[in-house]
Amino acid sequence: MTMVEFSEYPPRDGLPPVALRERGIVPTELNLLFHLSGLSVRSMWCGTAGNWGRRPLDLDEIEIMIVARKTADPSDAAAAWRLA
């Protein structure tokens, strides 16, 4: 599942709007991206600036904190995933 949102925002009054494209990512996709980069996800938490906590993620979270450890070189992790 991919959520993509397109919108336009003026950078400031009097200037033309700038196109903005935002893409939502689910936690399982983040985990895979980290794995393919040679990182092992230790923890994934949610929160907003100034209100971080070790809380489970909801699918509508805007900010996510991930603690990861390097476990392989990115090329080795990606090659292993392709072989699986």
N, CA, C and O atoms as a GROMACS GRO file, in nm:
protein
  336
    1MET      N    1   0.084  -0.117   0.000
    1MET     CA    2   0.000   0.000   0.000
    1MET      C    3   0.089   0.124   0.000
    1MET      O    4   0.183   0.134   0.079
    2THR      N    5   0.059   0.216  -0.088
    2THR     CA    6   0.134   0.341  -0.095
    2THR      C    7   0.038   0.458  -0.090
    2THR      O    8  -0.058   0.464  -0.167
    3MET      N    9   0.064   0.549   0.001
    3MET     CA   10  -0.018   0.669   0.010
    3MET      C   11   0.067   0.787  -0.037
    3MET      O   12   0.172   0.815   0.019
    4VAL      N   13   0.020   0.854  -0.140
    4VAL     CA   14   0.090   0.970  -0.193
    4VAL      C   15  -0.008   1.087  -0.193
    4VAL      O   16  -0.121   1.075  -0.239
    5GLU      N   17   0.038   1.199  -0.143
    5GLU     CA   18  -0.045   1.319  -0.138
    5GLU      C   19   0.025   1.430  -0.215
    5GLU      O   20   0.143   1.456  -0.194
    6PHE      N   21  -0.049   1.495  -0.303
    6PHE     CA   22   0.004   1.607  -0.379
    6PHE      C   23  -0.067   1.734  -0.332
    6PHE      O   24  -0.188   1.735  -0.313
    7SER      N   25   0.009   1.840  -0.314
    7SER     CA   26  -0.050   1.967  -0.274
    7SER      C   27   0.043   2.080  -0.317
    7SER      O   28   0.154   2.057  -0.365
    8GLU      N   29  -0.004   2.201  -0.299
    8GLU     CA   30   0.077   2.319  -0.331
    8GLU      C   31   0.071   2.416  -0.214
    8GLU      O   32  -0.035   2.439  -0.156
    9TYR      N   33   0.187   2.472  -0.180
    9TYR     CA   34   0.195   2.569  -0.072
    9TYR      C   35   0.280   2.687  -0.116
    9TYR      O   36   0.386   2.668  -0.175
   10PRO      N   37   0.234   2.809  -0.090
   10PRO     CA   38   0.318   2.924  -0.120
   10PRO      C   39   0.429   2.934  -0.014
   10PRO      O   40   0.401   2.921   0.105
   11PRO      N   41   0.555   2.955  -0.055
   11PRO     CA   42   0.663   2.965   0.044
   11PRO      C   43   0.645   3.084   0.138
   11PRO      O   44   0.684   3.078   0.254
   12ARG      N   45   0.586   3.190   0.086
   12ARG     CA   46   0.547   3.306   0.168
   12ARG      C   47   0.454   3.392   0.084
   12ARG      O   48   0.440   3.373  -0.036
   13ASP      N   49   0.391   3.486   0.150
   13ASP     CA   50   0.293   3.572   0.081
   13ASP      C   51   0.353   3.638  -0.042
   13ASP      O   52   0.465   3.689  -0.039
   14GLY      N   53   0.276   3.636  -0.152
   14GLY     CA   54   0.315   3.703  -0.273
   14GLY      C   55   0.397   3.618  -0.369
   14GLY      O   56   0.422   3.659  -0.482
   15LEU      N   57   0.440   3.499  -0.326
   15LEU     CA   58   0.517   3.411  -0.414
   15LEU      C   59   0.427   3.301  -0.467
   15LEU      O   60   0.330   3.262  -0.402
   16PRO      N   61   0.457   3.249  -0.586
   16PRO     CA   62   0.374   3.143  -0.641
   16PRO      C   63   0.388   3.014  -0.558
   16PRO      O   64   0.492   2.990  -0.497
   17PRO      N   65   0.283   2.933  -0.558
   17PRO     CA   66   0.288   2.808  -0.481
   17PRO      C   67   0.392   2.710  -0.536
   17PRO      O   68   0.424   2.710  -0.655
   18VAL      N   69   0.444   2.628  -0.447
   18VAL     CA   70   0.542   2.526  -0.480
   18VAL      C   71   0.473   2.390  -0.468
   18VAL      O   72   0.406   2.362  -0.369
   19ALA      N   73   0.490   2.307  -0.570
   19ALA     CA   74   0.431   2.173  -0.566
   19ALA      C   75   0.500   2.089  -0.459
   19ALA      O   76   0.622   2.092  -0.446
   20LEU      N   77   0.421   2.014  -0.383
   20LEU     CA   78   0.472   1.930  -0.276
   20LEU      C   79   0.417   1.789  -0.293
   20LEU      O   80   0.297   1.771  -0.314
   21ARG      N   81   0.504   1.691  -0.283
   21ARG     CA   82   0.463   1.551  -0.291
   21ARG      C   83   0.510   1.481  -0.165
   21ARG      O   84   0.629   1.480  -0.135
   22GLU      N   85   0.416   1.424  -0.091
   22GLU     CA   86   0.448   1.350   0.030
   22GLU      C   87   0.408   1.205   0.012
   22GLU      O   88   0.304   1.176  -0.047
   23ARG      N   89   0.490   1.115   0.063
   23ARG     CA   90   0.462   0.972   0.050
   23ARG      C   91   0.459   0.910   0.189
   23ARG      O   92   0.553   0.927   0.267
   24GLY      N   93   0.354   0.838   0.219
   24GLY     CA   94   0.343   0.769   0.346
   24GLY      C   95   0.411   0.633   0.339
   24GLY      O   96   0.406   0.565   0.236
   25ILE      N   97   0.474   0.593   0.448
   25ILE     CA   98   0.542   0.464   0.455
   25ILE      C   99   0.493   0.391   0.579
   25ILE      O  100   0.481   0.451   0.686
   26VAL      N  101   0.464   0.262   0.566
   26VAL     CA  102   0.419   0.182   0.679
   26VAL      C  103   0.541   0.124   0.750
   26VAL      O  104   0.647   0.110   0.688
   27PRO      N  105   0.528   0.089   0.879
   27PRO     CA  106   0.643   0.039   0.956
   27PRO      C  107   0.713  -0.082   0.894
   27PRO      O  108   0.835  -0.092   0.901
   28THR      N  109   0.639  -0.174   0.834
   28THR     CA  110   0.703  -0.291   0.773
   28THR      C  111   0.793  -0.250   0.656
   28THR      O  112   0.897  -0.311   0.634
   29GLU      N  113   0.751  -0.148   0.582
   29GLU     CA  114   0.833  -0.099   0.471
   29GLU      C  115   0.960  -0.031   0.524
   29GLU      O  116   1.068  -0.049   0.467
   30LEU      N  117   0.948   0.045   0.631
   30LEU     CA  118   1.065   0.107   0.692
   30LEU      C  119   1.164   0.000   0.739
   30LEU      O  120   1.284   0.012   0.719
   31ASN      N  121   1.111  -0.104   0.802
   31ASN     CA  122   1.195  -0.214   0.850
   31ASN      C  123   1.272  -0.277   0.734
   31ASN      O  124   1.391  -0.304   0.746
   32LEU      N  125   1.205  -0.302   0.621
   32LEU     CA  126   1.269  -0.360   0.504
   32LEU      C  127   1.376  -0.265   0.448
   32LEU      O  128   1.485  -0.310   0.413
   33LEU      N  129   1.345  -0.136   0.438
   33LEU     CA  130   1.442  -0.039   0.387
   33LEU      C  131   1.568  -0.035   0.474
   33LEU      O  132   1.679  -0.028   0.422
   34PHE      N  133   1.549  -0.039   0.605
   34PHE     CA  134   1.664  -0.041   0.695
   34PHE      C  135   1.744  -0.169   0.675
   34PHE      O  136   1.867  -0.165   0.668
   35HIS      N  137   1.676  -0.283   0.664
   35HIS     CA  138   1.743  -0.412   0.644
   35HIS      C  139   1.825  -0.411   0.514
   35HIS      O  140   1.939  -0.457   0.513
   36LEU      N  141   1.767  -0.360   0.407
   36LEU     CA  142   1.838  -0.355   0.279
   36LEU      C  143   1.957  -0.259   0.284
   36LEU      O  144   2.049  -0.269   0.202
   37SER      N  145   1.956  -0.167   0.380
   37SER     CA  146   2.068  -0.074   0.397
   37SER      C  147   2.175  -0.129   0.491
   37SER      O  148   2.273  -0.060   0.521
   38GLY      N  149   2.156  -0.253   0.539
   38GLY     CA  150   2.254  -0.314   0.628
   38GLY      C  151   2.232  -0.281   0.774
   38GLY      O  152   2.325  -0.294   0.854
   39LEU      N  153   2.111  -0.238   0.810
   39LEU     CA  154   2.080  -0.201   0.948
   39LEU      C  155   1.972  -0.294   1.004
   39LEU      O  156   1.881  -0.336   0.932
   40SER      N  157   1.983  -0.324   1.131
   40SER     CA  158   1.883  -0.404   1.200
   40SER      C  159   1.805  -0.313   1.294
   40SER      O  160   1.865  -0.251   1.383
   41VAL      N  161   1.674  -0.304   1.277
   41VAL     CA  162   1.591  -0.217   1.360
   41VAL      C  163   1.576  -0.278   1.499
   41VAL      O  164   1.530  -0.391   1.513
   42ARG      N  165   1.617  -0.203   1.601
   42ARG     CA  166   1.604  -0.248   1.740
   42ARG      C  167   1.472  -0.203   1.800
   42ARG      O  168   1.406  -0.278   1.871
   43SER      N  169   1.434  -0.079   1.770
   43SER     CA  170   1.310  -0.022   1.825
   43SER      C  171   1.253   0.078   1.727
   43SER      O  172   1.326   0.143   1.653
   44MET      N  173   1.121   0.089   1.728
   44MET     CA  174   1.051   0.186   1.644
   44MET      C  175   0.940   0.246   1.730
   44MET      O  176   0.849   0.175   1.775
   45TRP      N  177   0.947   0.378   1.753
   45TRP     CA  178   0.852   0.445   1.840
   45TRP      C  179   0.786   0.561   1.768
   45TRP      O  180   0.831   0.604   1.662
   46CYS      N  181   0.678   0.611   1.827
   46CYS     CA  182   0.607   0.724   1.768
   46CYS      C  183   0.616   0.844   1.859
   46CYS      O  184   0.659   0.835   1.974
   47GLY      N  185   0.573   0.956   1.806
   47GLY     CA  186   0.569   1.077   1.885
   47GLY      C  187   0.567   1.199   1.797
   47GLY      O  188   0.565   1.190   1.674
   48THR      N  189   0.567   1.312   1.861
   48THR     CA  190   0.580   1.439   1.791
   48THR      C  191   0.688   1.518   1.863
   48THR      O  192   0.720   1.490   1.978
   49ALA      N  193   0.742   1.616   1.796
   49ALA     CA  194   0.850   1.695   1.856
   49ALA      C  195   0.808   1.746   1.992
   49ALA      O  196   0.702   1.807   2.006
   50GLY      N  197   0.890   1.722   2.092
   50GLY     CA  198   0.860   1.765   2.228
   50GLY      C  199   0.775   1.668   2.306
   50GLY      O  200   0.754   1.687   2.425
   51ASN      N  201   0.726   1.562   2.242
   51ASN     CA  202   0.640   1.464   2.311
   51ASN      C  203   0.678   1.322   2.268
   51ASN      O  204   0.592   1.242   2.232
   52TRP      N  205   0.809   1.292   2.272
   52TRP     CA  206   0.853   1.159   2.233
   52TRP      C  207   0.826   1.061   2.345
   52TRP      O  208   0.830   1.096   2.462
   53GLY      N  209   0.799   0.939   2.307
   53GLY     CA  210   0.778   0.835   2.406
   53GLY      C  211   0.796   0.699   2.342
   53GLY      O  212   0.792   0.685   2.220
   54ARG      N  213   0.815   0.601   2.423
   54ARG     CA  214   0.828   0.464   2.373
   54ARG      C  215   0.688   0.405   2.360
   54ARG      O  216   0.649   0.317   2.436
   55ARG      N  217   0.615   0.456   2.262
   55ARG     CA  218   0.477   0.412   2.237
   55ARG      C  219   0.471   0.338   2.105
   55ARG      O  220   0.546   0.368   2.012
   56PRO      N  221   0.382   0.240   2.096
   56PRO     CA  222   0.368   0.168   1.968
   56PRO      C  223   0.322   0.263   1.858
   56PRO      O  224   0.253   0.362   1.884
   57LEU      N  225   0.361   0.231   1.735
   57LEU     CA  226   0.323   0.313   1.621
   57LEU      C  227   0.178   0.294   1.584
   57LEU      O  228   0.124   0.184   1.591
   58ASP      N  229   0.116   0.403   1.544
   58ASP     CA  230  -0.015   0.400   1.479
   58ASP      C  231   0.010   0.430   1.332
   58ASP      O  232   0.109   0.494   1.298
   59LEU      N  233  -0.078   0.384   1.245
   59LEU     CA  234  -0.058   0.406   1.102
   59LEU      C  235  -0.069   0.553   1.061
   59LEU      O  236  -0.027   0.589   0.951
   60ASP      N  237  -0.124   0.638   1.148
   60ASP     CA  238  -0.136   0.779   1.112
   60ASP      C  239  -0.030   0.866   1.178
   60ASP      O  240  -0.045   0.988   1.185
   61GLU      N  241   0.078   0.806   1.227
   61GLU     CA  242   0.186   0.884   1.288
   61GLU      C  243   0.254   0.972   1.185
   61GLU      O  244   0.269   0.932   1.069
   62ILE      N  245   0.293   1.089   1.226
   62ILE     CA  246   0.364   1.180   1.138
   62ILE      C  247   0.514   1.170   1.162
   62ILE      O  248   0.593   1.182   1.068
   63GLU      N  249   0.554   1.147   1.286
   63GLU     CA  250   0.696   1.138   1.320
   63GLU      C  251   0.724   1.004   1.385
   63GLU      O  252   0.649   0.956   1.469
   64ILE      N  253   0.836   0.944   1.344
   64ILE     CA  254   0.875   0.812   1.393
   64ILE      C  255   1.022   0.818   1.432
   64ILE      O  256   1.103   0.877   1.361
   65MET      N  257   1.055   0.757   1.545
   65MET     CA  258   1.195   0.746   1.587
   65MET      C  259   1.236   0.599   1.575
   65MET      O  260   1.166   0.511   1.625
   66ILE      N  261   1.349   0.575   1.509
   66ILE     CA  262   1.397   0.439   1.490
   66ILE      C  263   1.537   0.428   1.547
   66ILE      O  264   1.623   0.511   1.520
   67VAL      N  265   1.559   0.324   1.628
   67VAL     CA  266   1.691   0.291   1.679
   67VAL      C  267   1.735   0.166   1.604
   67VAL      O  268   1.666   0.064   1.606
   68ALA      N  269   1.852   0.175   1.537
   68ALA     CA  270   1.899   0.064   1.455
   68ALA      C  271   2.048   0.043   1.479
   68ALA      O  272   2.119   0.130   1.528
   69ARG      N  273   2.092  -0.076   1.441
   69ARG     CA  274   2.234  -0.112   1.454
   69ARG      C  275   2.283  -0.164   1.319
   69ARG      O  276   2.212  -0.239   1.251
   70LYS      N  277   2.404  -0.125   1.283
   70LYS     CA  278   2.462  -0.174   1.158
   70LYS      C  279   2.495  -0.323   1.176
   70LYS      O  280   2.565  -0.361   1.270
   71THR      N  281   2.443  -0.406   1.085
   71THR     CA  282   2.466  -0.549   1.096
   71THR      C  283   2.531  -0.607   0.970
   71THR      O  284   2.581  -0.720   0.974
   72ALA      N  285   2.531  -0.533   0.861
   72ALA     CA  286   2.590  -0.581   0.736
   72ALA      C  287   2.618  -0.462   0.646
   72ALA      O  288   2.571  -0.352   0.672
   73ASP      N  289   2.695  -0.487   0.542
   73ASP     CA  290   2.713  -0.384   0.440
   73ASP      C  291   2.587  -0.379   0.356
   73ASP      O  292   2.526  -0.483   0.331
   74PRO      N  293   2.546  -0.261   0.312
   74PRO     CA  294   2.423  -0.252   0.232
   74PRO      C  295   2.420  -0.345   0.112
   74PRO      O  296   2.316  -0.404   0.084
   75SER      N  297   2.530  -0.360   0.043
   75SER     CA  298   2.530  -0.447  -0.075
   75SER      C  299   2.507  -0.593  -0.036
   75SER      O  300   2.439  -0.666  -0.108
   76ASP      N  301   2.564  -0.636   0.079
   76ASP     CA  302   2.544  -0.774   0.125
   76ASP      C  303   2.398  -0.798   0.166
   76ASP      O  304   2.341  -0.902   0.135
   77ALA      N  305   2.338  -0.702   0.236
   77ALA     CA  306   2.200  -0.717   0.279
   77ALA      C  307   2.105  -0.721   0.160
   77ALA      O  308   2.013  -0.803   0.157
   78ALA      N  309   2.125  -0.635   0.062
   78ALA     CA  310   2.039  -0.632  -0.056
   78ALA      C  311   2.055  -0.761  -0.137
   78ALA      O  312   1.956  -0.814  -0.188
   79ALA      N  313   2.178  -0.810  -0.149
   79ALA     CA  314   2.201  -0.935  -0.225
   79ALA      C  315   2.133  -1.052  -0.155
   79ALA      O  316   2.075  -1.138  -0.221
   80ALA      N  317   2.140  -1.058  -0.023
   80ALA     CA  318   2.076  -1.166   0.052
   80ALA      C  319   1.925  -1.162   0.035
   80ALA      O  320   1.860  -1.266   0.027
   81TRP      N  321   1.868  -1.041   0.029
   81TRP     CA  322   1.724  -1.028   0.014
   81TRP      C  323   1.682  -1.075  -0.125
   81TRP      O  324   1.578  -1.139  -0.140
   82ARG      N  325   1.762  -1.045  -0.229
   82ARG     CA  326   1.729  -1.088  -0.364
   82ARG      C  327   1.735  -1.239  -0.378
   82ARG      O  328   1.661  -1.297  -0.458
   83LEU      N  329   1.822  -1.304  -0.302
   83LEU     CA  330   1.836  -1.449  -0.309
   83LEU      C  331   1.724  -1.521  -0.236
   83LEU      O  332   1.697  -1.637  -0.265
   84ALA      N  333   1.660  -1.455  -0.142
   84ALA     CA  334   1.555  -1.519  -0.062
   84ALA      C  335   1.428  -1.541  -0.141
   84ALA      O  336   1.330  -1.594  -0.089
   0.00000   0.00000   0.00000
